[in-house]
Amino acid sequence: MPIHRRRITEPGVRPTISSEIKREYVYLFGLIEPLTGDNFMLELPGLETATMQVFLDEFSRQDPESWHIILMDNASAHTTGQLKVAENIVFLYLPACAPELNPIERFWKELKDWLSDYEPPTMKEMSKLISEGLKSFTKKAMSSITSFEYLMKAWESANA
């Protein structure tokens, strides 16, 4: 998106802008295991129930034998009763409006900071850049970014 600054014009005359702002969106769905840094990411065209269902179906196929506990925020696409959740997946919902409690939010910030150094002109190039950015984070880095102290203490007490 181009950066526009204020323009000086006659009183009552609106300045003309030489470029039109066009927005396109892509959504990156992701899960990161805080202890190991194992992750599952999927780029999808929207954030709605249908795309959330695609993400959950693909994730549950990756490791159908294991139980997965997923921390979720209260986004409507996450809480709808229309989702068909596999038997090996359990959701734990975080309080509304508390992204600081969600470990993956810290990872999204790191990825966005990495992406801010680039200005891809097309969504295709943005997708390539996102893939490159995801590869630049090692499992160890992902683990350290998402290993919140409260989660690690809960894990230790549950396995004691």
SENULO-708227 format. One record per residue (C-alpha): residue in one letter; chain; z, x, y. Coordinates in nm, 3 decimals, padded with zeros to 5 digits, always signed. Example, Ala and Ser with C-alpha at 12.3 -4.5 7.8 and 13.67 -1.06 7.14 Angstrom:
REM SENULO-708227
<zalum:A | nuke:A | Z:+00.780 | X:+01.230 | Y:-00.450>
<zalum:S | nuke:A | Z:+00.714 | X:+01.367 | Y:-00.106>
This chain:
REM SENULO-708227
<zalum:M | nuke:A | Z:+00.000 | X:+00.000 | Y:+00.000>
<zalum:P | nuke:A | Z:-00.098 | X:+00.155 | Y:+00.331>
<zalum:I | nuke:A | Z:+00.171 | X:+00.228 | Y:+00.588>
<zalum:H | nuke:A | Z:+00.114 | X:+00.057 | Y:+00.921>
<zalum:R | nuke:A | Z:+00.290 | X:+00.141 | Y:+01.246>
<zalum:R | nuke:A | Z:+00.336 | X:-00.065 | Y:+01.563>
<zalum:R | nuke:A | Z:+00.042 | X:-00.085 | Y:+01.803>
<zalum:I | nuke:A | Z:+00.047 | X:-00.131 | Y:+02.182>
<zalum:T | nuke:A | Z:-00.166 | X:-00.426 | Y:+02.296>
<zalum:E | nuke:A | Z:-00.191 | X:-00.670 | Y:+02.586>
<zalum:P | nuke:A | Z:+00.090 | X:-00.928 | Y:+02.592>
<zalum:G | nuke:A | Z:+00.003 | X:-01.214 | Y:+02.355>
<zalum:V | nuke:A | Z:-00.271 | X:-01.018 | Y:+02.175>
<zalum:R | nuke:A | Z:-00.207 | X:-00.933 | Y:+01.811>
<zalum:P | nuke:A | Z:-00.330 | X:-00.593 | Y:+01.697>
<zalum:T | nuke:A | Z:-00.603 | X:-00.585 | Y:+01.435>
<zalum:I | nuke:A | Z:-00.536 | X:-00.395 | Y:+01.116>
<zalum:S | nuke:A | Z:-00.826 | X:-00.208 | Y:+00.961>
<zalum:S | nuke:A | Z:-00.710 | X:-00.245 | Y:+00.601>
<zalum:E | nuke:A | Z:-00.612 | X:-00.541 | Y:+00.395>
<zalum:I | nuke:A | Z:-00.300 | X:-00.524 | Y:+00.182>
<zalum:K | nuke:A | Z:-00.382 | X:-00.599 | Y:-00.179>
<zalum:R | nuke:A | Z:-00.108 | X:-00.613 | Y:-00.435>
<zalum:E | nuke:A | Z:-00.138 | X:-00.591 | Y:-00.809>
<zalum:Y | nuke:A | Z:+00.152 | X:-00.581 | Y:-01.047>
<zalum:V | nuke:A | Z:+00.234 | X:-00.439 | Y:-01.383>
<zalum:Y | nuke:A | Z:+00.570 | X:-00.468 | Y:-01.557>
<zalum:L | nuke:A | Z:+00.726 | X:-00.201 | Y:-01.772>
<zalum:F | nuke:A | Z:+00.961 | X:-00.342 | Y:-02.033>
<zalum:G | nuke:A | Z:+01.193 | X:-00.089 | Y:-02.191>
<zalum:L | nuke:A | Z:+01.490 | X:-00.017 | Y:-02.411>
<zalum:I | nuke:A | Z:+01.676 | X:+00.313 | Y:-02.434>
<zalum:E | nuke:A | Z:+01.944 | X:+00.400 | Y:-02.688>
<zalum:P | nuke:A | Z:+02.212 | X:+00.579 | Y:-02.478>
<zalum:L | nuke:A | Z:+02.343 | X:+00.804 | Y:-02.756>
<zalum:T | nuke:A | Z:+02.012 | X:+00.947 | Y:-02.876>
<zalum:G | nuke:A | Z:+01.761 | X:+00.872 | Y:-02.601>
<zalum:D | nuke:A | Z:+01.536 | X:+00.691 | Y:-02.850>
<zalum:N | nuke:A | Z:+01.330 | X:+00.444 | Y:-02.652>
<zalum:F | nuke:A | Z:+01.073 | X:+00.171 | Y:-02.672>
<zalum:M | nuke:A | Z:+00.851 | X:+00.096 | Y:-02.371>
<zalum:L | nuke:A | Z:+00.572 | X:-00.154 | Y:-02.329>
<zalum:E | nuke:A | Z:+00.358 | X:-00.222 | Y:-02.022>
<zalum:L | nuke:A | Z:+00.278 | X:-00.591 | Y:-01.980>
<zalum:P | nuke:A | Z:+00.104 | X:-00.799 | Y:-01.711>
<zalum:G | nuke:A | Z:+00.396 | X:-01.020 | Y:-01.609>
<zalum:L | nuke:A | Z:+00.765 | X:-01.100 | Y:-01.635>
<zalum:E | nuke:A | Z:+00.784 | X:-01.436 | Y:-01.802>
<zalum:T | nuke:A | Z:+00.894 | X:-01.582 | Y:-02.133>
<zalum:A | nuke:A | Z:+00.562 | X:-01.518 | Y:-02.309>
<zalum:T | nuke:A | Z:+00.553 | X:-01.147 | Y:-02.224>
<zalum:M | nuke:A | Z:+00.923 | X:-01.109 | Y:-02.306>
<zalum:Q | nuke:A | Z:+00.846 | X:-01.263 | Y:-02.646>
<zalum:V | nuke:A | Z:+00.565 | X:-01.011 | Y:-02.704>
<zalum:F | nuke:A | Z:+00.802 | X:-00.728 | Y:-02.615>
<zalum:L | nuke:A | Z:+01.077 | X:-00.849 | Y:-02.848>
<zalum:D | nuke:A | Z:+00.833 | X:-00.909 | Y:-03.135>
<zalum:E | nuke:A | Z:+00.688 | X:-00.559 | Y:-03.102>
<zalum:F | nuke:A | Z:+01.033 | X:-00.403 | Y:-03.078>
<zalum:S | nuke:A | Z:+01.170 | X:-00.586 | Y:-03.382>
<zalum:R | nuke:A | Z:+00.870 | X:-00.462 | Y:-03.586>
<zalum:Q | nuke:A | Z:+00.952 | X:-00.099 | Y:-03.500>
<zalum:D | nuke:A | Z:+01.278 | X:-00.093 | Y:-03.699>
<zalum:P | nuke:A | Z:+01.331 | X:-00.422 | Y:-03.883>
<zalum:E | nuke:A | Z:+01.610 | X:-00.286 | Y:-04.104>
<zalum:S | nuke:A | Z:+01.853 | X:-00.192 | Y:-03.823>
<zalum:W | nuke:A | Z:+02.071 | X:-00.408 | Y:-03.601>
<zalum:H | nuke:A | Z:+01.996 | X:-00.380 | Y:-03.232>
<zalum:I | nuke:A | Z:+02.238 | X:-00.475 | Y:-02.956>
<zalum:I | nuke:A | Z:+02.053 | X:-00.510 | Y:-02.627>
<zalum:L | nuke:A | Z:+02.223 | X:-00.525 | Y:-02.288>
<zalum:M | nuke:A | Z:+02.039 | X:-00.772 | Y:-02.070>
<zalum:D | nuke:A | Z:+02.064 | X:-00.890 | Y:-01.713>
<zalum:N | nuke:A | Z:+02.043 | X:-01.259 | Y:-01.638>
<zalum:A | nuke:A | Z:+01.674 | X:-01.276 | Y:-01.546>
<zalum:S | nuke:A | Z:+01.527 | X:-01.615 | Y:-01.638>
<zalum:A | nuke:A | Z:+01.277 | X:-01.450 | Y:-01.877>
<zalum:H | nuke:A | Z:+01.574 | X:-01.301 | Y:-02.066>
<zalum:T | nuke:A | Z:+01.795 | X:-01.609 | Y:-02.086>
<zalum:T | nuke:A | Z:+01.549 | X:-01.886 | Y:-02.165>
<zalum:G | nuke:A | Z:+01.611 | X:-02.085 | Y:-02.478>
<zalum:Q | nuke:A | Z:+01.240 | X:-02.061 | Y:-02.558>
<zalum:L | nuke:A | Z:+01.270 | X:-01.701 | Y:-02.681>
<zalum:K | nuke:A | Z:+01.259 | X:-01.657 | Y:-03.056>
<zalum:V | nuke:A | Z:+01.486 | X:-01.359 | Y:-03.117>
<zalum:A | nuke:A | Z:+01.463 | X:-01.175 | Y:-03.450>
<zalum:E | nuke:A | Z:+01.773 | X:-01.177 | Y:-03.669>
<zalum:N | nuke:A | Z:+01.821 | X:-00.803 | Y:-03.624>
<zalum:I | nuke:A | Z:+01.855 | X:-00.835 | Y:-03.243>
<zalum:V | nuke:A | Z:+02.166 | X:-00.944 | Y:-03.052>
<zalum:F | nuke:A | Z:+02.179 | X:-00.984 | Y:-02.673>
<zalum:L | nuke:A | Z:+02.482 | X:-00.899 | Y:-02.463>
<zalum:Y | nuke:A | Z:+02.443 | X:-01.037 | Y:-02.113>
<zalum:L | nuke:A | Z:+02.572 | X:-00.848 | Y:-01.813>
<zalum:P | nuke:A | Z:+02.710 | X:-01.036 | Y:-01.511>
<zalum:A | nuke:A | Z:+02.451 | X:-01.171 | Y:-01.270>
<zalum:C | nuke:A | Z:+02.369 | X:-00.953 | Y:-00.968>
<zalum:A | nuke:A | Z:+02.522 | X:-00.639 | Y:-01.120>
<zalum:P | nuke:A | Z:+02.234 | X:-00.396 | Y:-01.185>
<zalum:E | nuke:A | Z:+02.476 | X:-00.105 | Y:-01.151>
<zalum:L | nuke:A | Z:+02.618 | X:-00.201 | Y:-01.492>
<zalum:N | nuke:A | Z:+02.281 | X:-00.195 | Y:-01.666>
<zalum:P | nuke:A | Z:+02.203 | X:+00.154 | Y:-01.802>
<zalum:I | nuke:A | Z:+01.827 | X:+00.112 | Y:-01.791>
<zalum:E | nuke:A | Z:+01.834 | X:+00.038 | Y:-01.417>
<zalum:R | nuke:A | Z:+01.931 | X:+00.400 | Y:-01.355>
<zalum:F | nuke:A | Z:+01.632 | X:+00.509 | Y:-01.562>
<zalum:W | nuke:A | Z:+01.398 | X:+00.279 | Y:-01.367>
<zalum:K | nuke:A | Z:+01.523 | X:+00.441 | Y:-01.045>
<zalum:E | nuke:A | Z:+01.449 | X:+00.789 | Y:-01.183>
<zalum:L | nuke:A | Z:+01.100 | X:+00.682 | Y:-01.294>
<zalum:K | nuke:A | Z:+01.027 | X:+00.522 | Y:-00.955>
<zalum:D | nuke:A | Z:+01.145 | X:+00.838 | Y:-00.779>
<zalum:W | nuke:A | Z:+00.907 | X:+01.040 | Y:-00.996>
<zalum:L | nuke:A | Z:+00.620 | X:+00.795 | Y:-00.925>
<zalum:S | nuke:A | Z:+00.681 | X:+00.805 | Y:-00.548>
<zalum:D | nuke:A | Z:+00.517 | X:+01.148 | Y:-00.528>
<zalum:Y | nuke:A | Z:+00.181 | X:+00.994 | Y:-00.622>
<zalum:E | nuke:A | Z:-00.054 | X:+00.735 | Y:-00.470>
<zalum:P | nuke:A | Z:-00.286 | X:+00.613 | Y:-00.744>
<zalum:P | nuke:A | Z:-00.572 | X:+00.404 | Y:-00.597>
<zalum:T | nuke:A | Z:-00.617 | X:+00.172 | Y:-00.898>
<zalum:M | nuke:A | Z:-00.394 | X:-00.002 | Y:-01.150>
<zalum:K | nuke:A | Z:-00.569 | X:+00.184 | Y:-01.431>
<zalum:E | nuke:A | Z:-00.467 | X:+00.514 | Y:-01.274>
<zalum:M | nuke:A | Z:-00.116 | X:+00.376 | Y:-01.215>
<zalum:S | nuke:A | Z:-00.089 | X:+00.293 | Y:-01.586>
<zalum:K | nuke:A | Z:-00.198 | X:+00.648 | Y:-01.676>
<zalum:L | nuke:A | Z:+00.057 | X:+00.785 | Y:-01.432>
<zalum:I | nuke:A | Z:+00.335 | X:+00.570 | Y:-01.578>
<zalum:S | nuke:A | Z:+00.249 | X:+00.700 | Y:-01.927>
<zalum:E | nuke:A | Z:+00.258 | X:+01.056 | Y:-01.796>
<zalum:G | nuke:A | Z:+00.590 | X:+00.990 | Y:-01.622>
<zalum:L | nuke:A | Z:+00.745 | X:+00.848 | Y:-01.938>
<zalum:K | nuke:A | Z:+00.635 | X:+01.156 | Y:-02.132>
<zalum:S | nuke:A | Z:+00.800 | X:+01.379 | Y:-01.871>
<zalum:F | nuke:A | Z:+01.145 | X:+01.241 | Y:-01.962>
<zalum:T | nuke:A | Z:+01.285 | X:+01.395 | Y:-02.278>
<zalum:K | nuke:A | Z:+01.509 | X:+01.199 | Y:-02.513>
<zalum:K | nuke:A | Z:+01.798 | X:+01.414 | Y:-02.394>
<zalum:A | nuke:A | Z:+01.723 | X:+01.328 | Y:-02.030>
<zalum:M | nuke:A | Z:+01.697 | X:+00.956 | Y:-02.112>
<zalum:S | nuke:A | Z:+02.025 | X:+00.974 | Y:-02.298>
<zalum:S | nuke:A | Z:+02.207 | X:+01.145 | Y:-02.011>
<zalum:I | nuke:A | Z:+02.065 | X:+00.899 | Y:-01.756>
<zalum:T | nuke:A | Z:+02.172 | X:+00.590 | Y:-01.954>
<zalum:S | nuke:A | Z:+02.501 | X:+00.710 | Y:-02.106>
<zalum:F | nuke:A | Z:+02.746 | X:+00.515 | Y:-01.893>
<zalum:E | nuke:A | Z:+03.109 | X:+00.605 | Y:-01.953>
<zalum:Y | nuke:A | Z:+03.211 | X:+00.244 | Y:-02.021>
<zalum:L | nuke:A | Z:+02.947 | X:+00.219 | Y:-02.294>
<zalum:M | nuke:A | Z:+03.045 | X:+00.542 | Y:-02.461>
<zalum:K | nuke:A | Z:+03.414 | X:+00.441 | Y:-02.467>
<zalum:A | nuke:A | Z:+03.324 | X:+00.103 | Y:-02.617>
<zalum:W | nuke:A | Z:+03.111 | X:+00.276 | Y:-02.880>
<zalum:E | nuke:A | Z:+03.391 | X:+00.521 | Y:-02.968>
<zalum:S | nuke:A | Z:+03.652 | X:+00.244 | Y:-02.998>
<zalum:A | nuke:A | Z:+03.419 | X:+00.030 | Y:-03.210>
<zalum:N | nuke:A | Z:+03.358 | X:+00.320 | Y:-03.450>
<zalum:A | nuke:A | Z:+03.717 | X:+00.444 | Y:-03.465>
